[in-house]
């Protein structure tokens, strides 16, 4: 295959216990193979083994009680999700995730917590990073719902793992059509560079405002513990 855009898509999304990917636990997940001739989706509901904060439940609709009653054993479910991702990369799929550095960092840090090796990725396509680069000056929010609306992509049941994953897959295809020059890029290298530049600019902005920039991280697609060093 000569371009990432010609690869089959494996869409990926997590719903979790919180916004910090270095300590959030997985509540639900979806991995879906989406192409012109085939659609296959698998979802997981896990018991995160910790209380789900009300703020997180308000977003994805899954309560602590529900996850404990109906969720799968956490380590087993995590292993199945990770195996499905590994299998997708082994088959030369492009794993598409909106704001991928969040979801993949959760997968990485939770794997380490469970005693596994670090997560090693294949091709990752992040419509969030690509949209921010290709349409830099568009005003408004860059949430999955807002970006889908901008490109005319239907998103029902936002913050439900399968709906979000499939919407991200459609976004990836749409962006490749809207901006054909993307198809020839080394997409991993370019996304990493675009993300780092945007985060560096954001950190500089915070410093100019006299605000703390210590938690701004420019690593993609997996965040490490290193942050930008601000003079």
N, C-alpha and C positions, 0 to 999 in steps of 0.2 A: 504494500500500500504506500502510495506516495504522499499522502496527506492524512493528518489526524482526522480531518472531516470525512474521510472515506471509511473510517473504522466503524464497526458496530458500536452502539452506545450502551453503556451500562449506567443507568441513572441511579444516584445514591443520595439518601437523605436520612438524617437522624433527628429525633426529638429527644430532649434531654432534661436533666434536672436543673440546668442553669446556664447563664451566659458565658461563664469562664471555661474555655475548653480544656484547661489544665486540671480542673477538678470536677467537671460535670460528669454525670453518669448517664448511660443510655437508658431511655425509657421505651422508645419504639424506633424502628428502622425499616427502610425499604430499599431493596435492590431490584431494579427492573431493566430487562433487556428491551430496548426500543429501537426498531429499525423498520424499514418499509415493508418487510415480509414477515416479521416475527415480533410478538410481544409476550413477554413472560415476566411476571412480577412475584416477588416473595416479600412478605412483611414479617416483622417480629415484634412482640410485646414482651419486655423484660421486667422483672422485679429488680429495681436498682439497689435494693437492700439498704436504702437510706430513705428518709422522708422526702417526698417531692414537694418543694416549696409551692405555696399557693400561686405565686407569680408565674411559675412554670406551668402549673396545672391550668391556669387561666389561658395560657397560650395554646397548649396542645390538647387540653380537655381530658387528660389522664390523671386521676388522683392516686395518692399513695395507696389507698384502700383497694382501688381497682387493680393497680399493678401487682399488689401483693396477692390478690385473689386469683388473678388470671394470667399473670406474667410468667415467663419461662425462667428457669434458673439462670442467674446472670452470667456466670462464667461459661456455661454451655451456649447460651444465646450469643454472647460476644464471639465465641469461637466460630460459630456458624456464620456470623456476619463477616468476620475477617476472612474465613475460608472462601466465601462467595466473592469478596473483593479480589482476593488473590487469584481465584479461578478466572475472573473477568480479565485481569491484566495478563494472565498466562495465555488467554485466547486472543490477545491483541485488541481488546475492547478499549475504547476511551471511556474512562469513568468520569461522568459529568456530575458535578455537585455545585450548587449555588453557594458562594462563600465557602469554598472547599477547605480553606485553612481552618475553619471551625470544626467541621465534621471529621476531617482526617486527623486533626490534633487530638480530638476526643478519642478516636480509635487508637492513636499512637500511645497516648498517656495511659489510657485504660489497659492497653495491652501490657505496658511496663508494670502497672500496678498489679496485674494478675500474674506477673512472673514470666511473661513472654518476651521475645526479642522485639527490637524496634520495628515499626511498620515501614516497609519498603514499598514504594508506589511504582506503578507504570505511568502511562499517559493519563493525565488529569486535565479536564477542561472545566473552567470556572466561569460561567456566564457573568457573574458579578464583577470579576476582575476585567474581563474582556469588554463588557459594556462601559465600565468607567473609563477605559482607555479609548475606545472607539468613538464615544460621544461625551467627551470630557466636560463640555460646557453646558450640557443640559441641566436645567434647574430641577429641583424636586428630589424626592426620596429615591433611594436605590434598593428598596426592599424587593424581595422576589415578586410580591404582588404588584408593586409599582412598575417594575421593569417588564413584567408580563403584560400589563395594561398598555405600556408604551408600544410594545411590539405586536399588540393585538392577539395575545395568546391567552386563552381561557385558563383561569385558575380557580377551581372550586375546592372547597374544604382546605383553605390555606392552613398551614401548620399541621396538616395530616401528612405523615411521611410519604405515602405513595403519591398523593396529589402533588406535593412539592417536588418529588423526584422526577415525575413525568413532565411537569412544567419546565423544570431545568433542562431536561432533554430537548424539548421543543425549542427552548431558547437557544441552546447550542446550535441546533440546525439552522434556526432563523438568522443568527448572527453570522454564520458562515455564508449564508446566501446574501445578506445585506452588505457584508464586507468581504468580497471574494479574495482580497489580498491576505486575509487571515489564513487561508488554506495552505499557503506555501511556507508559513512560518514554522520555525522550531518552537512549537506552542508552549512547551514547558519552560524553556529559557525566557521567552518573551513575557509570559505571565508572571514569572518570578520577578523579572526586572520591573514590570509595570507596577506590581503590588508594592515592591520595595520603595519605588519612587514616590508613590502616593502616600505611603505610610511615613516616609521621611518628611515629605511636605507637611503632613498633618502634625508630626512631632514638632517641626519648626514653628508651625502656627501656634501650637499650644504654648511653646516657650515664649513666643512674642507676646502672648496674652498673659504671661505670668502664671501659667497653669502647669500642672504636673504632666510630664510626658513619659514618665518612666515605664508605663505599661504598654506603650505603643510598640508593636512588634511587626517587623517587615518581612519575616520569613514566610515562605509559601512553597509547597502546599501544606507543610507541617510546621507549626510554630515550635521553636525550642525555648530554652530559658534565656537566651540572649536577647536583649532589647537594644534599641538605638542608644548610642552614647551621645548625650547632648552636652556640648561644652557650656 
